[in-house]
Amino acid sequence: MAKRASRCNGKGAEGMDRRQLVRTAVLSGLAAAVGGGGRGRAAPATAVPALPEFPLEEVTIAELSARMAAGELTSRSVCQAYLERIAALDAQGPTLRSVIEVNPDALAIAEALDHERTERGPRGPLHGIPVLIKDNIATADRMETTAGSLALLGARPAEDAFLVQRLRAAGAVILGKTNLSEWANFRSTHSSSGWSGRGGQCRNPYALDRNPCGSSSGTGVAVAANLAAVGVGTETDGSIVCPSHACSLVGIKPTLGAVSRSGIVPIAHSQDTAGPMARTVADAACLLGVLVGVDPRDPATAAGRGRTHADYTRFLDPQGLGGARIGVARAKVTGYSPEADAVFASALAAMKEAGATLVDPADIPHLGEYDEAEFEVLLYEFKADLEAYLAALPGGEAPRTLADLIAFNRQHQEEELRFFGQEIFERAAGKGPLSDAAYRKALRRCRELSRRRGLDVVFEQHRLDAIVAPTGSPPWPIDLVNGDHFQGASSTPAAVSGYPAITVPAGYSFGLPVGVTFIGRAWAEPVLLRLASGFEAATRVRRPPRFLPTAELGSV
C-alpha cells in the first residue's frame, strides 16, 4: 500500500504527515483489502481462475540452489517468477491478501547476489533464495513495519531486526512482508485471525472461505501458495504452528531464546519467538540454522550459546522414527474435533509402522490450569514490551504508548474497529509495572505448572523423546461478525514453557489441512527435526492448494 500511496500522491511517505499517510493508505487500498463486502462480510469466495503452470511450484531450497549453481536459474529470475505469481494471485478472483507489501529493491538485491555468486561463489544454502517475513519484523529499508496497523505507517525502525540481519548476511532476498492478525492477534477477544487494518482479511488457499489461522497468517498462506521459497513467522502461543497446520506446512516454534526478538513488534518477552514456516522439514531446518544466534540486544539468546546449530539439516533422517519413544497427549488436546482426531489416529498408526514406540496416553499434567495466569502475564508484558519498542522508533510523530494506539484506533474506528474492538489493548493499558506482585505471581505459576510440574514430569516419567498431539481442528469459515470459531489446539504447553515444537502436515479432512505437533524438551530441536523428517518421509501427505471456493464437501 505504501508504494501505491506514493504513486497516487506523487511523493513518498517521507513527505506526508501521519494523517495524510493514513488517509491515503485507507482510500487507496482498504476496500480491496477487506474484500469488497459490506459491514461484517467478506466478499463471496469463488475459485481463482486457472493460472499458468508455475515452474517453481513446491520447489525446495536445495533444488533452487542446485539450479542456480548449474546456471539454469538466477536469483533474479526466481524472484521475478515469485513476484509475478504474487501479482497474479492478487489480481484475479478473491485475493489471498497474504503479501502486504513487496520489496521494491528485491530484484536489484537479487542481481547483486547473482554477480557475487559468479565472482566469489555462494555464501551458503540461502544465497539468492527469496524469503517472505511477517509484517511485525523490522526492516530498515523502503518497506514498512506495521504489525498490520495503520497506526505504524511511516514509523520506520532505525535498523533491521537481528534475524533480518542474519538473513541478509546469509544471502537471502527479503521478497516482501506478509499480512498477519493485527498486533499478532492481541487486540480483541473476538477477532478474525488473518485480518489487519492495513492488509484486510487473509484467506486460506485450500478453501478461500476458510480462515488461515494466525497470527502468522500471511506467511502461512504465501508459502503454501508458492509465493516464496520459505517464510518467517512469529509466535507467542500458536501463531506459527496454527497457520502452518491450517496451510499444510511445516512450522517450527523454537526454544525461547534460540532466535532473537530484537526488532520484532512484541507481545511478551516470556513467550515470544520467531521461527521458520516451510513446505518441507528440510527447508524449515535450513532456515532455522540462519535464524538462530546470540544477540546482545536480546539477553534471552545468551542461553542458546553452545546449544543452537548453524546447520540443522544434519539432523534430518528419513528413518528418524525408528526406535523413537513418543508420548501421545490426549487429555484436553483431543476430543474437540472428530475430523482432527481421525487424522491423528492415522498419523499415530504411521508412526508405529515406521518403528516408533508410542506411550499412549502420556497426558500433560496441569494443562488448562494456567490459562488465566498466562493471559495475565501477557497483558503486563505487552504493555511494557510494546511501549519499549515504540519508544525506540525514530521520528516525533510515531505513537509512543499503548494509550496512543487506543486513541488512534478510536479516531480511525471505521478502518480499525469496523469488525471488532480493542478490549485487550484497554485491559493491558490498565496494568502496572512488571514489579507488581500480581504479575510476578502469575509468571511463577506459568513456569511452575508448564515446566517442572508439567512437561518435565511426563518426559521424565515415560523417558520420552517427544510428545505428539493434533495441532488443531480443520480451518473454520471466515467470520468477520463473530470472530474465530476456535475449537482447540495443543500449542500452549510449549508456548508457556518456552520449549520447542514442530508441526508437520498429517492429512486432510474435506480437503482442509490438519497437522500434528511434536513437542520437545528445551533445546531439543535436533530431536524434533529427526522425528518430523521421519514422519514426513513415512507419510508424504502434503499437496499444494487449488484455491477452491470452499471445502470439498462432496454430497455432505
Residue pairs with C-beta under 8 A, 6 or more apart in sequence:
1 25
1 28
1 29
1 33
1 100
1 101
1 153
1 198
2 13
2 25
2 101
2 143
2 144
2 153
3 101
3 102
3 104
4 28
4 29
5 13
5 16
5 21
5 24
5 25
5 28
6 12
6 13
8 24
8 28
9 16
9 20
9 24
13 21
13 153
13 154
16 24
16 154
17 397
18 153
18 154
18 397
21 153
21 154
22 150
22 151
22 153
22 412
22 415
25 150
25 153
25 198
26 150
26 412
26 415
30 197
30 200
30 415
32 95
32 200
33 97
33 198
33 199
33 200
33 201
34 42
34 200
34 201
34 418
35 42
35 43
35 94
35 95
35 97
35 200
35 201
36 43
37 43
37 44
37 480
39 418
40 419
40 480
40 481
41 480
41 481
42 201
42 203
42 209
42 478
42 480
43 94
44 94
45 94
45 203
45 207
45 208
45 209
45 549
45 550
46 93
46 94
46 208
46 549
47 93
47 208
47 546
47 547
47 548
47 549
48 89
48 92
48 93
48 94
48 208
48 547
49 92
49 93
51 85
51 88
51 89
51 92
54 81
54 85
54 226
55 81
56 64
56 78
56 81
56 82
56 226
57 226
57 544
58 226
58 279
58 544
59 226
59 229
60 229
60 279
60 280
60 282
60 283
61 125
61 126
61 129
61 229
61 230
61 282
61 283
61 286
61 287
62 125
62 282
62 286
64 73
64 78
64 128
64 129
64 229
65 122
65 125
65 127
65 128
65 129
67 73
68 74
68 75
68 78
68 117
68 122
68 127
68 128
69 117
69 122
74 110
74 114
74 128
75 110
75 111
75 113
75 114
75 117
75 127
75 128
75 129
75 130
75 173
76 107
76 110
76 111
76 114
78 110
78 128
78 129
78 130
78 229
79 106
79 107
79 110
79 130
79 173
79 175
80 107
82 130
82 175
82 226
82 227
82 228
82 229
83 102
83 106
83 107
83 175
85 225
85 226
85 227
86 99
86 102
86 176
86 222
86 227
89 95
89 96
89 225
89 227
89 547
90 96
90 97
90 99
93 208
93 547
94 203
94 208
95 203
96 202
96 203
96 205
96 208
96 221
96 222
96 225
96 547
97 179
97 194
97 199
97 200
97 201
97 202
97 203
97 218
98 178
98 179
98 202
98 203
98 212
98 217
98 218
98 219
98 220
98 221
98 222
98 225
98 227
99 132
99 176
99 177
99 178
99 179
99 218
99 222
99 227
100 135
100 148
100 176
100 177
100 178
100 179
100 180
100 196
100 198
100 199
100 218
101 135
101 143
101 144
101 176
101 177
102 175
102 176
103 109
103 141
103 142
103 143
103 173
103 174
103 175
103 176
104 142
104 143
105 141
105 142
106 130
106 173
106 174
106 175
106 176
109 173
109 174
110 128
110 130
110 173
113 127
113 128
113 171
113 173
114 128
116 123
116 127
116 171
117 127
117 128
122 128
122 171
123 169
123 170
123 171
124 170
124 171
124 290
125 286
125 313
126 167
126 170
126 171
126 172
126 286
126 287
126 290
127 170
127 171
127 172
128 171
128 172
128 173
129 171
129 172
129 173
129 229
129 230
130 172
130 173
130 175
130 228
130 229
131 167
131 172
131 173
131 174
131 175
131 228
131 229
131 230
131 231
131 232
131 287
132 174
132 175
132 176
132 177
132 178
132 218
132 219
132 222
132 223
132 227
132 228
132 230
132 231
132 232
133 139
133 164
133 167
133 174
133 176
133 177
133 178
133 219
133 231
133 232
134 177
134 178
134 180
134 216
134 218
134 219
134 231
134 232
134 233
134 234
134 274
135 144
135 145
135 146
135 147
135 148
135 177
135 178
135 179
135 180
135 196
135 198
135 199
135 218
136 145
136 146
136 147
136 148
136 180
136 184
136 234
136 264
136 265
137 145
137 161
137 163
137 164
137 177
137 232
137 234
137 263
137 264
137 265
137 274
138 145
138 157
138 159
138 160
138 161
138 164
138 263
138 264
138 265
139 145
139 157
139 160
139 161
139 164
139 174
139 177
140 156
140 157
140 158
140 159
140 160
141 160
141 174
143 174
143 176
143 177
144 152
144 153
144 154
144 156
144 177
145 152
145 156
145 157
145 177
145 265
146 152
146 153
146 155
146 198
147 180
147 182
147 183
147 184
147 196
147 265
148 179
148 180
148 181
148 182
148 183
148 196
148 197
148 198
148 199
149 182
149 183
149 196
149 197
149 198
149 405
149 416
150 197
150 198
150 408
150 412
150 415
150 416
151 399
151 404
151 405
151 408
151 409
151 412
151 416
152 265
152 398
152 399
153 198
154 395
154 397
155 393
155 395
155 397
155 398
155 399
156 393
156 394
156 395
157 263
157 392
157 393
157 394
158 392
158 393
158 394
159 263
160 168
160 263
161 260
161 262
161 263
161 264
162 260
162 262
162 263
162 293
162 295
162 297
162 298
163 232
163 259
163 260
163 263
163 264
163 274
163 291
164 174
164 263
166 290
166 291
166 293
167 174
167 232
167 290
167 291
168 174
170 290
172 290
175 228
176 228
178 216
178 217
178 218
178 219
178 221
178 222
178 231
179 194
179 196
179 198
179 199
179 200
179 202
179 217
179 218
179 221
180 194
180 196
180 199
180 202
180 214
180 215
180 216
180 217
180 218
180 219
181 191
181 192
181 193
181 194
181 195
181 196
181 214
181 215
181 217
181 239
182 191
182 195
182 196
182 197
182 198
182 416
183 265
183 267
183 425
184 214
184 215
184 234
184 236
184 239
184 265
184 267
185 191
185 193
185 214
185 215
185 239
186 236
186 267
186 378
186 382
186 424
186 428
187 420
187 421
187 422
187 424
187 425
188 420
188 421
188 422
188 423
188 424
188 483
189 423
189 424
189 483
190 420
190 482
190 483
190 484
191 419
191 420
191 483
191 484
192 201
192 211
192 419
192 420
192 478
192 479
192 480
192 483
192 484
193 211
193 212
193 213
193 214
193 215
193 217
193 242
193 243
193 484
194 201
194 202
194 203
194 211
194 212
194 213
194 214
194 217
194 218
194 221
194 478
195 201
195 202
195 419
195 480
197 412
197 415
197 416
199 218
201 478
201 480
202 212
202 217
202 218
202 221
203 209
203 210
203 212
203 221
203 478
204 210
204 211
204 212
204 221
204 246
204 247
204 475
204 512
204 545
205 212
205 221
205 224
205 225
205 247
205 545
205 547
206 224
206 247
206 248
206 475
206 511
206 512
206 513
206 545
206 546
206 548
207 475
207 511
207 512
207 548
207 549
207 550
207 551
207 552
208 547
208 548
208 549
208 550
209 477
209 478
209 549
209 550
210 246
210 475
210 476
210 477
210 478
210 512
210 550
210 551
211 217
211 246
211 475
211 476
211 477
211 478
211 479
211 484
212 218
212 220
212 221
212 243
212 246
212 247
212 475
213 220
213 238
213 242
213 243
213 245
213 246
213 247
213 472
213 475
214 239
214 242
214 243
215 234
215 239
215 243
216 231
216 233
216 234
216 235
216 239
216 240
216 243
216 244
216 251
216 277
217 243
219 231
219 232
219 233
219 243
219 277
220 231
220 233
220 243
220 244
220 246
220 247
220 249
220 251
220 277
221 243
221 247
222 228
222 231
223 230
223 231
223 247
223 249
223 277
223 278
223 279
224 247
224 248
224 249
224 279
224 544
224 545
225 544
225 545
225 547
226 279
226 544
229 283
230 276
230 277
230 278
230 279
230 283
230 284
230 286
230 287
231 276
231 277
231 278
232 274
232 275
232 276
232 277
232 287
232 291
233 239
233 240
233 243
233 244
233 251
233 274
233 275
233 276
233 277
234 240
234 264
234 272
234 273
234 274
234 275
235 241
235 253
235 271
235 272
235 273
235 274
235 275
235 491
235 495
236 267
236 268
236 271
236 272
236 378
236 495
237 271
237 374
237 491
237 492
237 495
237 496
238 472
238 489
238 491
238 492
238 495
240 251
240 252
240 253
240 275
240 277
240 503
241 251
241 253
241 471
241 489
241 491
241 501
241 502
241 503
241 515
241 517
242 471
242 472
242 489
242 491
243 249
243 251
243 277
244 250
244 251
244 277
244 471
244 503
244 515
245 251
245 471
245 472
245 503
245 505
245 513
245 514
245 515
245 517
246 472
246 475
246 512
246 513
247 513
247 545
248 505
248 508
248 513
248 515
248 541
248 542
248 543
248 545
249 277
249 278
249 279
249 503
249 505
249 515
249 542
250 276
250 277
250 278
250 279
250 280
250 281
250 283
250 284
250 502
250 503
250 504
250 505
250 532
250 536
251 275
251 276
251 277
251 278
251 284
251 502
251 503
252 275
252 276
252 277
252 284
252 288
252 500
252 501
252 502
252 525
252 528
253 273
253 275
253 491
253 494
253 495
253 500
253 501
253 502
254 273
254 274
254 275
254 288
254 291
254 292
254 500
254 525
255 273
255 304
255 307
255 498
255 499
255 500
255 522
255 523
255 524
255 525
256 270
256 271
256 273
256 300
256 498
256 499
257 273
257 298
257 300
257 301
257 302
257 303
257 304
257 498
258 273
258 291
258 292
258 301
258 304
258 307
258 308
258 500
258 523
258 525
259 273
259 274
259 275
259 291
259 292
259 293
259 301
260 274
260 293
260 295
260 297
260 298
260 301
261 269
261 272
261 273
261 274
261 298
261 300
262 295
262 297
262 298
263 297
264 272
264 274
265 386
265 389
266 272
266 381
266 382
266 385
266 386
266 388
266 389
267 378
267 381
267 382
267 385
267 386
268 377
268 378
268 381
268 382
268 385
269 300
269 381
269 385
270 377
270 381
270 443
270 446
270 498
271 374
271 377
271 378
271 495
271 496
271 498
272 385
274 291
275 288
275 291
276 283
276 284
276 285
276 287
276 288
276 291
277 284
278 284
278 287
279 542
280 536
280 542
281 316
281 502
281 504
281 529
281 532
281 533
281 536
282 313
282 316
282 533
284 502
284 529
285 312
285 313
285 315
285 316
285 529
285 533
286 312
286 313
288 312
288 525
289 309
289 310
289 311
289 312
289 313
292 304
292 308
292 309
292 310
293 301
293 304
293 308
294 301
294 302
294 304
294 305
295 301
304 523
307 523
308 523
308 525
309 315
309 525
309 526
312 525
312 526
312 529
315 525
315 526
315 527
315 529
315 530
315 533
316 529
316 530
316 533
317 530
317 533
317 534
318 533
318 534
318 537
319 354
319 355
319 534
319 537
320 529
320 530
320 531
320 532
320 533
320 534
320 535
320 537
321 351
321 354
321 355
321 356
321 531
321 534
321 535
321 538
322 354
322 355
322 356
322 534
323 355
323 356
323 357
324 351
324 355
324 356
324 357
324 465
324 466
324 530
324 531
324 534
325 356
325 357
325 359
325 462
325 463
325 464
325 465
326 351
326 356
326 357
326 358
326 359
326 464
326 465
326 466
326 467
326 468
326 518
326 531
327 358
327 359
327 360
327 361
327 362
327 458
327 459
327 462
327 464
327 466
327 467
327 468
328 348
328 358
328 359
328 360
328 361
328 362
328 467
328 468
328 469
329 361
329 362
329 363
329 364
329 467
329 468
329 469
329 490
329 519
330 360
330 361
330 363
330 469
331 361
331 363
331 364
331 367
332 363
332 364
332 367
332 368
332 488
333 364
333 367
333 469
333 470
333 488
333 489
333 490
334 340
334 341
334 344
334 469
334 470
335 341
335 488
336 473
336 487
336 488
337 470
337 472
337 473
337 474
337 487
337 488
339 473
339 474
339 509
339 510
339 512
339 514
340 470
340 472
340 473
340 474
340 509
340 514
341 470
342 509
343 470
343 506
343 507
343 508
343 509
343 514
343 516
344 469
344 470
344 506
344 514
344 516
346 506
346 507
347 468
347 506
347 507
347 516
347 535
347 539
348 358
348 360
348 468
350 535
350 538
350 539
351 358
351 468
351 535
351 538
352 358
353 538
354 534
354 535
354 538
356 531
359 462
359 464
362 458
362 462
362 464
362 467
363 458
364 454
364 455
364 458
364 467
364 493
365 449
365 453
365 454
365 457
365 458
366 449
366 450
366 453
366 454
367 454
367 492
367 493
369 449
370 445
370 446
370 449
370 450
370 496
371 492
372 442
373 441
373 442
373 443
373 445
373 446
373 449
374 442
374 446
374 492
374 496
376 438
376 439
376 442
377 439
377 442
377 443
377 446
379 424
379 427
379 428
379 431
380 428
380 431
380 432
380 434
380 436
380 438
380 439
380 442
381 434
381 439
382 402
382 424
382 428
383 402
383 428
383 429
383 431
384 433
384 434
386 402
387 400
387 401
387 402
390 398
390 399
390 400
390 401
390 404
391 400
399 405
399 408
402 425
402 428
402 429
403 429
405 425
406 422
406 425
406 426
406 429
408 416
409 416
409 417
409 422
409 425
410 417
419 480
419 481
420 483
431 439
432 439
434 440
446 496
447 496
447 497
450 492
450 493
450 496
450 497
451 497
451 498
451 499
454 493
454 497
455 467
455 493
455 494
455 497
455 499
455 519
455 521
456 521
458 464
458 467
459 467
459 521
465 520
465 527
465 531
466 518
466 519
466 520
466 524
466 527
466 528
466 531
467 518
467 519
467 520
468 516
468 517
468 518
468 519
469 490
469 516
469 517
469 519
470 490
470 506
470 514
470 515
470 516
470 517
471 489
471 490
471 491
471 503
471 514
471 515
471 516
471 517
472 487
472 488
472 489
472 490
472 491
472 514
472 515
473 487
473 488
473 514
474 509
474 510
474 512
474 513
474 514
474 551
475 512
475 513
476 484
476 485
476 486
476 487
477 485
479 485
490 517
490 519
491 501
491 517
493 499
493 519
494 500
494 501
494 517
494 519
497 522
498 522
499 519
499 520
499 521
499 522
499 524
500 519
500 520
500 522
500 523
500 524
500 525
500 528
501 517
501 518
501 519
501 520
501 528
502 517
502 518
502 525
502 528
502 529
502 532
503 515
503 516
503 517
503 518
504 515
504 516
504 517
504 518
504 532
504 535
504 536
505 513
505 514
505 515
505 536
505 539
505 541
505 542
506 514
506 515
506 516
506 535
506 539
506 541
507 513
507 514
507 539
507 541
508 514
508 541
508 543
510 551
510 552
510 553
510 554
510 556
511 548
511 551
511 552
512 551
516 535
518 528
518 531
518 532
518 535
520 527
520 528
521 527
